[in-house]
Amino acid sequence: MAISERFIQELQERVDIEEVISSHITLRRRGRTLVGLCPFHNEKTPSFTVYPDTNSFYCFGCGAGGDVISFIRRIDNLDYVEAVKTVAQMAGMSMPEDGYDDTIAKRRMRLLAANREAARFFNTCLMDEKNRPALDYFLRRALTTATIRHFGLGYAPNSWHALTEHLRSKGFTYEEMVLANLVRRSDKNGKANYYDNFRNRVMFPIIDLRGNVIAFGGRVMDDSKPKYINTSDTPVYKKSNGVFALNFAKNANENKLLLVEGYMDVIALHQAGFTNAIACLGTAFTSEQANLLSRYAEEIIICYDNDGAGREATQRALNVLGKTGLKLRVVTMSGGKDADEIIRTHGKERFAELLGMAANKTEYRLLQERNKYNLNTDDGKLRFLTAAAQILAECSAIECDIYATRLSNELGVSAESINAQIRSVKTRQRRSDESKRLKESEALIERSFADKNNPQRAANIRAAKAEETLIASLMRNPDFYPKLKDKFSADDFVTDFNKRIMRCLADKLDKGFIPELSLFAREFTPEEMGSVTRIYMSSAELNNTLRECEDCISVLQNAAESKPTDVSSLSAEEYLKLFNKK
């Protein structure tokens, strides 16, 4: 790829990393840095840190790190060139004319174009009088033509080749159609046959946050099976990340989202004025979806169907969302099986009432447990209170006291007895947590010597530390390089990963560039950039002197004469002592 280093450096100067990242997550200033909840793993305590002075970020929880290009690449699942293009657009800069291999980027653009054309085709078919039953299906569901246009709804004709032939006429290849999962291929008698994936179904386009059509959901208009056919994972769509209508809901400015089950629930709610409604795609709610929602809301209200499957889905969503630190509430549907039916039957006012009665996570879990037992019997009371104690043990002392009093009044059992049971559960959990923390501490010590990007580090701790110290010092003090370059080379490095970093660093320094993280993003994956950033940040704890660099060079030059330390036989204390060696 021939995107010049000078273009990348100019791009970095024009883009405010704080502004870019704060559009995805909430950041709070802490001195010269900013902190927030990491978008790349679940956490309740902020460990994601942005450094505006170096245009970089690092997560102390999962090790993600890099520059603004690395962030965009990782958050939007883009390749390097696509990420550069995206950041360039933010900065109002044109991409350089130099040629580069953008095969992957071009393929993504072609698939997005095919999806966009398919959406137009489906919408045109919906409005065609000969397909009137499809339009009538939406009208019977009380949707207005304005709502149909707003969501780009459509109809896939009852034909094996209608979409295939249309896309061929627009210049799309069979390979592109198959990759987009718009068309399927079958091989019979040595001949390839292509046919439409969606046939005789009303269509729901799935649109990403940038307004791109990335996938479709297709529903039958009767009771035939399968009820839904959805786009499989493609180069532009991953259902575990998919959220329907977030492109609209993120602009509702309510700081909360209504999580419902299906497309029609979302659309009905938006039409009724609840424009913060969304639905997560796929068979199970995922941590990726939870992290995505946490960027756009502080509260999630779960409004799943009032049936067994809906209750199970609610509990799964609570478990996953509970790790994000979001405020959670649950609506118990009354007067209909789902949001769409309640609004059509009882009006939007009734749904607003249900929202106002939404239970918090604890109240909902207690309600679900209560419904399992006959509270008119002593055995039922005992089993329910045992289950309730497990739930309340996760709450604060004040919450425990409030709920214990409520349960006491309801069941005729003293609040003191209920609180005693809660304390017993908390004691067992505390002991279990202490044991878990001890194991985690031991594992953390081991991980400090192991780096998935640098597996050789564990067996060469002292040399690896010297390598990292030298790299960090040269990145922070590039004026040291002319004085040291004749005394060592990357070939002196013991670990292959650090050797790659040093070669890249030396190349930039030889060309006269200031060695910013942005210059490494092209040659290292987003995951590897986390390790590069960790090394770069370690310079803040170094002496940053020539003598320190020279000491590191001596360590490396003597490494061949030293037997690598076998860390597997060392105690935790010995690990730490070894780690602190210079």
LINFENWO-V407303 format. One record per residue. N is the residue number from 1. RES is the residue in one small letter. PHI is phi in degrees with one decimal (* if undefined). PSI is psi as a letter, one per 20 degrees, with the letter a starting at -180 (none if undefined). Layout:
BEGIN
n: [N N]
res: [RES RES]
phi: [PHI PHI]
psi: [PSI PSI]
END
This chain:
BEGIN
n: [1 2 3 4 5 6 7 8 9 10 11 12 13 14 15 16 17 18 19 20 21 22 23 24 25 26 27 28 29 30 31 32 33 34 35 36 37 38 39 40 41 42 43 44 45 46 47 48 49 50 51 52 53 54 55 56 57 58 59 60 61 62 63 64 65 66 67 68 69 70 71 72 73 74 75 76 77 78 79 80 81 82 83 84 85 86 87 88 89 90 91 92 93 94 95 96 97 98 99 100 101 102 103 104 105 106 107 108 109 110 111 112 113 114 115 116 117 118 119 120 121 122 123 124 125 126 127 128 129 130 131 132 133 134 135 136 137 138 139 140 141 142 143 144 145 146 147 148 149 150 151 152 153 154 155 156 157 158 159 160 161 162 163 164 165 166 167 168 169 170 171 172 173 174 175 176 177 178 179 180 181 182 183 184 185 186 187 188 189 190 191 192 193 194 195 196 197 198 199 200 201 202 203 204 205 206 207 208 209 210 211 212 213 214 215 216 217 218 219 220 221 222 223 224 225 226 227 228 229 230 231 232 233 234 235 236 237 238 239 240 241 242 243 244 245 246 247 248 249 250 251 252 253 254 255 256 257 258 259 260 261 262 263 264 265 266 267 268 269 270 271 272 273 274 275 276 277 278 279 280 281 282 283 284 285 286 287 288 289 290 291 292 293 294 295 296 297 298 299 300 301 302 303 304 305 306 307 308 309 310 311 312 313 314 315 316 317 318 319 320 321 322 323 324 325 326 327 328 329 330 331 332 333 334 335 336 337 338 339 340 341 342 343 344 345 346 347 348 349 350 351 352 353 354 355 356 357 358 359 360 361 362 363 364 365 366 367 368 369 370 371 372 373 374 375 376 377 378 379 380 381 382 383 384 385 386 387 388 389 390 391 392 393 394 395 396 397 398 399 400 401 402 403 404 405 406 407 408 409 410 411 412 413 414 415 416 417 418 419 420 421 422 423 424 425 426 427 428 429 430 431 432 433 434 435 436 437 438 439 440 441 442 443 444 445 446 447 448 449 450 451 452 453 454 455 456 457 458 459 460 461 462 463 464 465 466 467 468 469 470 471 472 473 474 475 476 477 478 479 480 481 482 483 484 485 486 487 488 489 490 491 492 493 494 495 496 497 498 499 500 501 502 503 504 505 506 507 508 509 510 511 512 513 514 515 516 517 518 519 520 521 522 523 524 525 526 527 528 529 530 531 532 533 534 535 536 537 538 539 540 541 542 543 544 545 546 547 548 549 550 551 552 553 554 555 556 557 558 559 560 561 562 563 564 565 566 567 568 569 570 571 572 573 574 575 576 577 578 579 580 581 582]
res: [m a i s e r f i q e l q e r v d i e e v i s s h i t l r r r g r t l v g l c p f h n e k t p s f t v y p d t n s f y c f g c g a g g d v i s f i r r i d n l d y v e a v k t v a q m a g m s m p e d g y d d t i a k r r m r l l a a n r e a a r f f n t c l m d e k n r p a l d y f l r r a l t t a t i r h f g l g y a p n s w h a l t e h l r s k g f t y e e m v l a n l v r r s d k n g k a n y y d n f r n r v m f p i i d l r g n v i a f g g r v m d d s k p k y i n t s d t p v y k k s n g v f a l n f a k n a n e n k l l l v e g y m d v i a l h q a g f t n a i a c l g t a f t s e q a n l l s r y a e e i i i c y d n d g a g r e a t q r a l n v l g k t g l k l r v v t m s g g k d a d e i i r t h g k e r f a e l l g m a a n k t e y r l l q e r n k y n l n t d d g k l r f l t a a a q i l a e c s a i e c d i y a t r l s n e l g v s a e s i n a q i r s v k t r q r r s d e s k r l k e s e a l i e r s f a d k n n p q r a a n i r a a k a e e t l i a s l m r n p d f y p k l k d k f s a d d f v t d f n k r i m r c l a d k l d k g f i p e l s l f a r e f t p e e m g s v t r i y m s s a e l n n t l r e c e d c i s v l q n a a e s k p t d v s s l s a e e y l k l f n k k]
phi: [* -109.8 -83.3 -69.6 -61.7 -66.1 -62.9 -62.7 -64.9 -63.3 -61.1 -62.4 -67.6 -87.9 -103.6 -90.4 -62.1 -59.7 -64.9 -65.1 -70.4 -68.0 -77.4 -110.5 -136.9 -83.2 -112.8 -120.7 -72.8 -137.7 67.5 -87.5 -116.6 -128.5 -128.9 -166.2 -75.5 -64.7 -80.4 -103.6 -157.0 -77.5 -156.6 -103.7 -106.8 -59.3 -127.5 -87.2 -122.1 -109.5 -114.0 -59.8 -68.0 -114.3 53.1 -136.9 -141.7 -156.5 -106.6 -77.1 -87.2 -114.7 86.7 -66.9 -169.5 142.6 -107.2 -66.2 -65.7 -59.4 -62.8 -62.8 -59.2 -79.2 -70.1 -105.1 55.1 -111.3 -81.4 -59.6 -63.3 -61.0 -64.6 -60.9 -58.8 -63.5 -66.3 -61.5 -62.0 -60.1 -87.0 70.8 -107.4 -88.4 -65.8 -64.2 -77.5 -55.2 -76.8 -152.5 -82.1 -114.5 -57.3 -64.5 -62.4 -63.8 -63.1 -60.0 -63.3 -66.4 -67.5 -64.0 -65.1 -63.8 -63.1 -63.1 -68.0 -63.7 -62.5 -61.6 -62.5 -63.4 -65.3 -61.8 -63.3 -61.4 -86.7 -75.9 -59.1 -68.6 -106.4 -52.6 -56.7 -68.0 -63.9 -60.8 -58.1 -68.9 -66.2 -64.6 -85.1 69.8 -86.1 -86.2 -63.5 -64.0 -66.1 -60.2 -67.2 -57.8 -92.9 64.4 -66.7 -152.9 -144.3 -92.7 -59.4 -79.1 -146.5 -82.1 -136.8 -59.1 -69.3 -55.7 -66.2 -63.9 -66.4 -61.7 -67.3 -94.6 93.8 -84.2 -85.7 -60.3 -60.4 -63.9 -63.3 -67.6 -59.8 -80.4 62.5 -84.6 -131.9 -112.2 -119.2 -130.5 -110.8 -137.9 55.5 74.2 -120.0 -81.6 -122.0 -120.7 -146.6 -63.8 -73.9 -107.9 -141.5 53.1 -139.1 -74.7 -117.1 -119.9 -71.5 -103.7 -117.6 -82.8 -68.7 -96.9 89.6 -84.0 -77.4 -111.5 -168.1 -141.4 -118.7 -121.1 -117.4 -70.6 -101.7 -133.4 -101.2 -70.0 -117.2 -73.5 -63.4 -123.4 -121.7 -120.5 -58.7 -76.0 -58.2 -134.4 -60.9 -116.0 -148.0 -131.6 -64.1 -68.2 -102.8 -73.9 -136.3 -80.5 75.2 -65.2 -60.3 -90.3 -63.7 -65.0 -97.0 -73.2 58.4 -108.4 60.5 -147.2 -126.2 -98.8 -97.2 -119.1 -86.3 -124.3 -56.3 -65.8 -60.6 -59.7 -64.9 -61.3 -66.5 -60.9 -62.5 -82.9 104.1 -92.1 -80.4 -101.8 -83.9 -142.4 -136.7 -91.0 -92.5 98.7 -81.5 -140.5 -68.2 -114.8 -64.9 -61.9 -65.7 -61.0 -63.1 -63.2 -63.8 -64.8 -76.3 -119.0 -155.1 -104.8 -137.9 -118.8 -108.0 -85.7 -126.5 -77.3 -59.5 -89.5 -144.8 -58.0 -64.0 -65.0 -67.2 -64.6 -64.3 -61.1 -64.6 -62.4 -63.5 -61.2 -63.7 -74.5 -67.5 -61.3 -83.8 -91.3 84.1 -71.2 -73.7 -123.3 -137.9 -130.2 -93.7 -93.4 -65.3 -137.4 99.6 175.5 -78.4 -150.8 -60.8 -58.4 -66.6 -63.3 -67.7 -67.9 -88.3 -118.9 91.5 -66.5 -62.6 -65.0 -65.2 -60.9 -62.2 -63.6 -60.7 -65.8 -97.1 -58.2 -89.1 -73.8 -58.9 -65.8 -60.3 -64.7 -63.9 -64.5 -62.1 -63.9 -68.3 -58.3 -70.7 -84.3 -125.6 -87.9 -79.3 -84.9 -114.4 -63.9 -63.1 -62.7 -61.2 -62.4 -67.2 -66.0 -66.4 -63.0 -67.6 -63.8 -62.2 -62.6 -70.6 -71.6 -63.0 -86.4 -96.0 -71.6 -60.5 -64.6 -61.4 -57.0 -64.7 -62.9 -71.3 -63.4 -64.5 -59.4 -67.1 -62.0 -67.0 -76.6 -108.5 73.5 -113.2 -61.5 -62.2 -61.8 -66.4 -63.9 -64.2 -63.2 -64.6 -62.6 -61.9 -62.3 -63.8 -61.4 -62.6 -62.2 -66.8 -62.4 -63.6 -64.6 -65.2 -62.9 -63.7 -65.1 -63.2 -62.6 -63.6 -66.1 -63.5 -62.4 -66.7 -64.1 -61.7 -63.9 -67.5 -65.9 -101.4 -114.3 -134.6 -61.0 -82.5 -133.7 -64.4 -77.8 -62.1 -60.0 -89.0 -139.3 -58.3 -65.4 -65.0 -63.5 -63.9 -64.5 -59.1 -67.6 -63.6 -65.0 -60.0 -60.5 -64.3 -70.9 -67.1 -81.0 -130.2 -61.5 -69.3 -71.8 -59.9 -57.8 -82.0 -115.8 -61.3 -82.2 -96.8 -157.8 -146.0 -60.0 -65.4 -75.2 -71.3 -88.8 -93.5 -65.1 -65.0 -65.1 -62.9 -60.8 -62.6 -63.7 -63.6 -63.9 -63.2 -62.1 -60.3 -68.3 -67.5 -62.6 -86.7 86.9 -86.8 -72.7 -75.5 -82.0 -58.0 -58.4 -78.3 -97.7 -62.5 -71.9 -98.2 -129.4 -67.8 -55.2 -67.8 -66.2 -61.5 -60.1 -69.1 -60.5 -66.1 -58.1 -64.0 -58.9 -68.6 -63.8 -61.8 -65.4 -100.0 -94.1 -74.5 55.2 -122.3 -61.7 -60.4 -62.2 -63.1 -64.4 -61.3 -64.3 -61.9 -62.3 -59.1 -66.8 -70.8 -94.3 -62.3 -64.1 -85.9 -101.1 -78.4 -57.1 -72.0 -85.9 -72.9 -65.5 -96.6 -89.4 -78.1 -61.1 -65.1 -66.1 -54.2 -64.1 -62.1 -63.2 -62.6 -87.9 -66.7 -97.3]
psi: [p l o q h h g g g h g h h i p o h g g g h i i h r p q p p n c i r q q r p p i i r p q h p p j p p p n h h j l r q p o i g i j q r b a h g g g h g g h j l q r g g g g g g g h g g h i k q q q q i q q r n k g g g h g g h h h h g g g g h g g g g g g g h h i p h i k h h g g h g h h h j k q r h g g g g g i k q a p o q m q i j g g g h g h h h j j q r h g g g g h i k h q q p q p p k j p p p p q p h p p l q q p o p p p a i j j p o i r q p p p q j b j r q q g q p q p r p r i j p o h i i p p p j h h g h i j h k i j q q o o r g r g h g g g g g g h i i m j j p r p p q r h q p r h g g g h g h i h j q i p p o p l r q m r g h g h g h g g g g g g g h h i i j q p p q p p o p p j q h r g g h g g h g i r h h g h h g h g h j p q r g g g g h g g h g h i i q o j i q h g g g g h g h g h h h h g h i i r r g g g g g g h h g g h g h h i k p q h g g g h g g g h g g h g g h g g g h g g g h g h h g g h h g g h i i p o h i m i i g h i l g g g h h g g h g g g g g h h h m i i h g h i i h i i r r h i i q g p h g h g g g g g g g h g g h h i j q p m q h h i i h h i q r h g h h g h g g g g g h i h h j r h l q h g g g h g g g g g g h i h h i q p q p n i h i q r h g h g g g g h j q none]
END
